[in-house]
Amino acid sequence: MKLHKILILILLVGCIANNTENVESQENKAVKDNKEVVCFLYHRFGDSRHPSTNISLKDFEAHLNYLKTNDFNVLTLSKAIDYLKSDQTLKKVAVLTIDDRFNSFYNNAVPLLMKYNFPANLFINTETVGSTDNLGW
């Protein structure tokens, strides 16, 4: 459980990271300081047994469709951090993260992610790999 909390903390820090190195020019600093990344955190997909951590497939697809139709660049967490540190022009960036490696991710979310051609970051609790309702290695 301690590792799980550390990963969430790293995720939150990465999603709100602001690069303020002293060696940058004022123009580059202004671009970097105005960047932001919207992070989504999901657990279960289409699994009504756990309503507090579940999203319906209809709602999940609506999220993906919104991102696509509103021209968001959906990136992995590492690419989003690279974007925040870069001199790239401002753009709409989102990151999709999934906790805990539940079977519903593979069975229900992956087909929708593939349909929209979006990447996602999967964070796993290694103690539960292969147990009931969790994917194996």
Contacts in CASP RR format, 6 or more apart in sequence:
PFRMAT RR
TARGET T0000
AUTHOR 0000-0000-0000
METHOD contacts of the structure
MODEL  1
MKLHKILILILLVGCIANNTENVESQENKAVKDNKEVVCFLYHRFGDSRH
PSTNISLKDFEAHLNYLKTNDFNVLTLSKAIDYLKSDQTLKKVAVLTIDD
RFNSFYNNAVPLLMKYNFPANLFINTETVGSTDNLGW
1 125 0 8 1.000
3 125 0 8 1.000
3 126 0 8 1.000
4 99 0 8 1.000
4 123 0 8 1.000
4 125 0 8 1.000
7 123 0 8 1.000
8 99 0 8 1.000
8 123 0 8 1.000
11 39 0 8 1.000
11 41 0 8 1.000
11 77 0 8 1.000
11 97 0 8 1.000
11 121 0 8 1.000
11 123 0 8 1.000
12 39 0 8 1.000
14 77 0 8 1.000
14 80 0 8 1.000
14 81 0 8 1.000
14 84 0 8 1.000
15 37 0 8 1.000
15 39 0 8 1.000
15 77 0 8 1.000
15 80 0 8 1.000
15 95 0 8 1.000
17 81 0 8 1.000
17 84 0 8 1.000
17 85 0 8 1.000
18 32 0 8 1.000
18 33 0 8 1.000
18 35 0 8 1.000
18 84 0 8 1.000
19 32 0 8 1.000
19 84 0 8 1.000
19 85 0 8 1.000
20 29 0 8 1.000
20 32 0 8 1.000
20 33 0 8 1.000
24 32 0 8 1.000
28 87 0 8 1.000
31 87 0 8 1.000
31 88 0 8 1.000
31 89 0 8 1.000
31 90 0 8 1.000
32 84 0 8 1.000
32 85 0 8 1.000
32 86 0 8 1.000
32 87 0 8 1.000
34 90 0 8 1.000
35 83 0 8 1.000
35 84 0 8 1.000
35 90 0 8 1.000
35 93 0 8 1.000
36 93 0 8 1.000
37 75 0 8 1.000
37 80 0 8 1.000
37 83 0 8 1.000
37 84 0 8 1.000
37 93 0 8 1.000
37 94 0 8 1.000
37 95 0 8 1.000
38 72 0 8 1.000
38 92 0 8 1.000
38 93 0 8 1.000
38 94 0 8 1.000
38 95 0 8 1.000
39 77 0 8 1.000
39 94 0 8 1.000
39 95 0 8 1.000
39 97 0 8 1.000
40 63 0 8 1.000
40 94 0 8 1.000
40 95 0 8 1.000
40 96 0 8 1.000
40 97 0 8 1.000
41 97 0 8 1.000
41 98 0 8 1.000
41 99 0 8 1.000
42 55 0 8 1.000
42 60 0 8 1.000
42 96 0 8 1.000
42 97 0 8 1.000
42 98 0 8 1.000
42 99 0 8 1.000
42 105 0 8 1.000
42 109 0 8 1.000
43 50 0 8 1.000
43 53 0 8 1.000
43 54 0 8 1.000
43 98 0 8 1.000
43 99 0 8 1.000
43 100 0 8 1.000
43 102 0 8 1.000
44 50 0 8 1.000
44 53 0 8 1.000
44 54 0 8 1.000
44 55 0 8 1.000
44 102 0 8 1.000
44 104 0 8 1.000
44 105 0 8 1.000
45 54 0 8 1.000
45 55 0 8 1.000
45 57 0 8 1.000
45 60 0 8 1.000
45 102 0 8 1.000
45 104 0 8 1.000
45 105 0 8 1.000
45 107 0 8 1.000
45 108 0 8 1.000
45 109 0 8 1.000
46 54 0 8 1.000
46 55 0 8 1.000
46 56 0 8 1.000
46 57 0 8 1.000
46 60 0 8 1.000
46 104 0 8 1.000
46 108 0 8 1.000
47 54 0 8 1.000
47 102 0 8 1.000
47 104 0 8 1.000
47 108 0 8 1.000
48 54 0 8 1.000
48 56 0 8 1.000
54 104 0 8 1.000
55 63 0 8 1.000
57 108 0 8 1.000
57 112 0 8 1.000
60 108 0 8 1.000
60 109 0 8 1.000
60 112 0 8 1.000
61 112 0 8 1.000
64 112 0 8 1.000
64 113 0 8 1.000
64 115 0 8 1.000
64 116 0 8 1.000
64 118 0 8 1.000
65 116 0 8 1.000
67 74 0 8 1.000
67 94 0 8 1.000
67 116 0 8 1.000
67 118 0 8 1.000
68 116 0 8 1.000
68 118 0 8 1.000
70 92 0 8 1.000
71 92 0 8 1.000
72 92 0 8 1.000
72 93 0 8 1.000
72 94 0 8 1.000
73 83 0 8 1.000
73 91 0 8 1.000
73 92 0 8 1.000
73 93 0 8 1.000
73 94 0 8 1.000
74 93 0 8 1.000
74 94 0 8 1.000
74 95 0 8 1.000
74 96 0 8 1.000
74 116 0 8 1.000
74 118 0 8 1.000
74 119 0 8 1.000
75 83 0 8 1.000
75 93 0 8 1.000
75 94 0 8 1.000
75 95 0 8 1.000
75 119 0 8 1.000
76 95 0 8 1.000
76 119 0 8 1.000
76 120 0 8 1.000
76 121 0 8 1.000
77 95 0 8 1.000
77 97 0 8 1.000
77 121 0 8 1.000
80 93 0 8 1.000
80 95 0 8 1.000
83 91 0 8 1.000
83 93 0 8 1.000
95 121 0 8 1.000
96 113 0 8 1.000
96 118 0 8 1.000
96 119 0 8 1.000
96 120 0 8 1.000
96 121 0 8 1.000
97 120 0 8 1.000
97 121 0 8 1.000
97 122 0 8 1.000
97 123 0 8 1.000
98 105 0 8 1.000
98 109 0 8 1.000
98 120 0 8 1.000
98 121 0 8 1.000
98 122 0 8 1.000
98 123 0 8 1.000
99 123 0 8 1.000
100 123 0 8 1.000
100 124 0 8 1.000
100 125 0 8 1.000
100 128 0 8 1.000
100 134 0 8 1.000
101 122 0 8 1.000
101 124 0 8 1.000
101 125 0 8 1.000
101 128 0 8 1.000
101 129 0 8 1.000
101 134 0 8 1.000
101 135 0 8 1.000
101 136 0 8 1.000
102 133 0 8 1.000
102 134 0 8 1.000
102 135 0 8 1.000
103 133 0 8 1.000
103 134 0 8 1.000
103 135 0 8 1.000
105 122 0 8 1.000
105 135 0 8 1.000
106 135 0 8 1.000
109 120 0 8 1.000
113 119 0 8 1.000
113 120 0 8 1.000
128 134 0 8 1.000
129 135 0 8 1.000
129 136 0 8 1.000
129 137 0 8 1.000
130 136 0 8 1.000
130 137 0 8 1.000
END
